[in-house]
Amino acid sequence: PDPAAQTDGTPNLLQDYLEPRRGPRTISEEKLVELELIRLAHEASSPAVRVQSLWTLECLDQLFPEALIPSLKDPHPQVRAAAILLSETRAK
């Protein structure tokens, strides 16, 4: 088995992105990381991972409404609270 693969068999793009390397990231790599973070924000089984993904997207200036709005309806109150806080900071 591939140790870099997630349990569902897909590559762990975020982990690959965080590994040290030479040279700048390509736009394609950055987009893949953004998509992986959005997926984690919506689908991770851990509420803490969903919250961390939202904040990471915010720090990368990639937290757009299509990523944030579904989190406002998350079943976990901490995820909803983070989404509300992030939506308030974006409204300013």
Beta strands, then each sheet from edge to edge (+ up, - down):
end
